[in-house]
């Protein structure tokens, strides 16, 4: 039996070296509250998209964007740098 696509959102807060999963962030979108941060801070927001087979994404953490299949336009990880304003 096959499952459904899964989105895993994470955030690397200012001054941190790794991404932390965002609790409660499920589905293809979520809201980030800028009031929780100081204007001018830069965050790294990341989503990893798992296929219906929940295939492992073996990319190293430092890779901002990656594809684990032979079709490079099919992205399994996307990372954005977001400045709080």
N, C-alpha and C positions, 0 to 999 in steps of 0.2 A: 504494500500500500504506500502510495506517495503522499507527501505532505504538501504544504503550501510555502510560498516564498516567505522568508523571514528577514526582517530588518533589525540590525543590531547597531544602535547609536551609542557613540562614546564621545567624551570631551577631554581635552588636555587643557586644564586650567593654566593661567599664567604662573610661571615659575616651576611647573611640574615637568617631569620628563616622560611620563607615560599617559596613555588614555585610560579613562575610567568610564565604565558603562553608565549610562544615564538610566536610573531606575524609573520604570513606568513608561519609557519611550518605546512604544510598539507601533508597528505599521510604517507607512511610507512618509510620515511627517510627525513633527511634534513642535511645541512652542518653547522657546528659550526665553527666560525672563531676564532682560538686560539690567533690571534693577538689582539683581543679585551680584553685579559686578561694577567696577569703577570705570567711568568713561575713559577711553584710550587703551584699556587692556585688550590684548589680542588673545583669542582662544582658538584652539584647533578643534573643529567639529568634524566628526567622522561617521560615516555609515558603511557598514559591511552588509552586503546583500547575499543571502544564502538561497540557493535554489531549492526546489521542492524535495530534493534528496538530502538536503542539509550537508552538502559537500564542504569539507574543511577548506578554509582559505589559508594556504601556507605562506603567504607573503610576510616578509619581515616587517616589524612594527614601523620602521622608518620609511617604508614605501607609502607615499601619499595616495597614489592611485595604483591599482593593479588589476590584472585580469588573470585568472588561473586556467583559462581554456585557450584553445588555439585561435580564437577570434578576439583580437585585441580591443575591438570596440565594445565588447561585452564586459562591462566593468563590474567587478565584485566589491571593490573598495573605492570610496571617494572621500577625500579630506579637503576641508575648506579652512582657511584662516579668516577669522571673523573679528573685526574691531568693534568693541562696544562703544556706542555713541549715545 
